[in-house]
Amino acid sequence: MNIIKTKILLAVFCGIFSTSSFALDSLQVICSKYNGTMLSTQEVQGLYASSISNVVSIQADKVWYHMEFTNNAATFVYDLSKTAFITKRSIEVCVDKNGDYLLGVQYD
């Protein structure tokens, strides 16, 4: 019986440490890696998505930021922004160095 308990504890212990080794970087770290600019906490004021132009846009602080549908990332960014818009929750925004192309968002 002790061997079974030991194996279970070992499995749980290893599982905890193996998942923590896959922790993701914050948006701020990723943004700096790609030479982006983190904007202060923003409230989402508008949303736009178009299948014709393959663009997702969010409006924050009276400025529109755009992201092309090149992969699923735009869908996730739109969903996160939409949730923030509906719940009135603020987000942090990462944009490229020109300041108009959206690289990512996260809740603050």
C-alpha positions in Angstrom: 0.0 0.0 0.0 2.9 2.4 0.8 4.3 1.8 -2.7 1.1 2.9 -4.3 0.9 6.0 -2.2 4.5 6.8 -3.0 3.9 6.4 -6.7 0.8 8.6 -6.6 2.6 11.3 -4.7 5.5 11.1 -7.1 3.2 11.4 -10.1 1.5 14.4 -8.6 4.8 16.0 -7.6 6.3 15.5 -11.1 3.1 16.8 -12.7 3.2 20.0 -10.8 6.8 20.8 -11.7 6.5 19.7 -15.3 3.6 22.1 -16.0 5.3 25.0 -14.3 8.2 24.7 -16.7 5.9 25.5 -19.6 4.7 28.8 -18.1 4.2 31.5 -20.8 5.9 34.9 -20.8 3.7 37.9 -20.1 2.6 40.0 -23.0 5.1 42.7 -21.9 8.0 40.3 -22.3 6.8 39.0 -25.7 6.1 42.6 -26.8 9.6 43.7 -26.1 11.1 40.6 -27.8 9.3 41.7 -31.0 10.2 45.4 -30.6 6.6 46.3 -29.8 5.3 49.0 -27.6 3.1 48.3 -24.6 0.3 50.8 -24.1 -1.1 51.7 -20.7 -4.3 50.1 -19.5 -7.0 50.7 -22.1 -10.7 50.4 -22.3 -12.0 48.8 -25.5 -14.3 51.3 -27.1 -15.1 49.6 -30.4 -14.6 46.4 -32.3 -14.5 45.6 -36.0 -14.1 42.3 -37.9 -14.3 41.8 -41.6 -14.0 38.5 -43.5 -13.8 40.6 -46.8 -10.6 42.4 -45.8 -9.4 39.7 -43.3 -8.9 42.3 -40.5 -9.8 42.5 -36.9 -9.7 46.0 -35.3 -10.2 47.2 -31.8 -10.6 50.8 -30.7 -8.9 51.8 -27.4 -8.3 55.4 -26.2 -9.9 56.7 -29.4 -7.4 55.0 -31.6 -8.0 52.0 -33.9 -5.5 49.1 -33.9 -5.6 46.5 -36.6 -4.5 42.8 -37.0 -4.8 40.7 -40.1 -6.4 37.2 -40.1 -3.1 35.4 -40.9 -3.7 32.6 -38.3 -5.9 31.9 -35.3 -4.2 34.6 -33.3 -6.5 37.3 -34.6 -9.5 35.2 -33.6 -8.2 34.9 -30.0 -7.3 38.6 -29.9 -10.8 39.5 -31.1 -12.5 37.2 -28.6 -10.5 38.6 -25.7 -11.2 42.1 -26.8 -14.9 41.4 -27.2 -15.1 40.0 -23.7 -13.3 43.0 -22.3 -15.7 45.3 -24.3 -18.8 43.5 -23.0 -17.6 43.3 -19.4 -16.0 46.8 -19.4 -12.7 45.3 -18.3 -9.5 47.1 -19.2 -6.8 45.5 -21.3 -3.2 46.1 -22.0 -2.3 46.5 -25.7 0.9 45.7 -27.5 1.4 47.4 -30.9 4.2 47.5 -33.4 6.8 50.3 -33.4 4.6 52.3 -35.9 1.8 52.2 -33.3 -1.0 51.0 -35.5 -0.6 47.2 -36.0 -1.9 45.2 -33.1 0.5 42.5 -31.8 -1.5 41.3 -28.8 -3.8 42.2 -25.8 -4.1 40.9 -22.3 -6.3 41.8 -19.3 -4.6 44.0 -16.8 
